[in-house]
């Protein structure tokens, strides 16, 4: 307040009342946001939010503007607002978290457990500096751990991957392959022991279905750590039926190439199959 606004506490309270009252007089549904709430003195924060509520605000936003808070601290902040702002039950408490310490989603989840019922998120976590809470991560945490949180959203989870790709294309920023939920490797398994487990039962290493967020197909990434089981699954998905001997020949060549190339794509598999006679290939016809 002192350095940015050049205002005293009493001036901030007065300005809050004036701004919220004016917006409400115009028929607006007002959300009041207390910037840098996570680093504010709790008593003063409660005072400002109380005034905003009394003047007609229907949503009280409690932001961690600089991504400074931890989940325990942020949950306590939300709980403090619920306990110390008279009439707060008439309003929706909103969480707005930044990811400077990589805790935006964790803090948002802590907030809803503490009583917040709105979380301000962005697709792919885009936003100022390190970004904001990633919507896809927040939504799928509630979806996957529903028994823990006891909460849900009306978001169609099967659109998450497609929406992520659309946003990425529109803003020209690629999604990191290891990005939770929507990254290319989020449901990919390269390690042989993991691939074997997934092929036997996907629940062995997957806590949610790729289909749930809009990813299609089995997520097997073929690389130097992949085993025969995964290689056979990949060849079968490409329409090939190999004998055990043909698979053995292919696996030897596969390992040799994998030592030189980190990950192998479908074209690599087609090429490797040529020297082993390609086995029997089944091609589905349409039309």
Buried (B, 14 or more C-beta within 10 A) or exposed (E): BEEEEEEEEEEBBEBBBEBBBEBBEEEEEBBBBBBBBBEBEEEBBBBBBBBBBBBBBBBBBBBBBBBBBBBEBBBBBBBBBBEBBEEBEEBBBBBBBBBBBEBBBBBBBBBBBBBBEBBBBBBBBBBEEEBBBBBBBBBBBBBBBEEEBEBEEEBEBEEBBEBBBEBBEEEEEEBEEEBBBBBBBBBBBBBBEBBBBBBEEBEEBBEBEBEBBBBEEBBBBBBBBBBBBBBBBBBEEEEBEBEEEBBEBBBEBBEEBBEEEEBBEEEBBEEBBEEBEBBEEEEEEEE
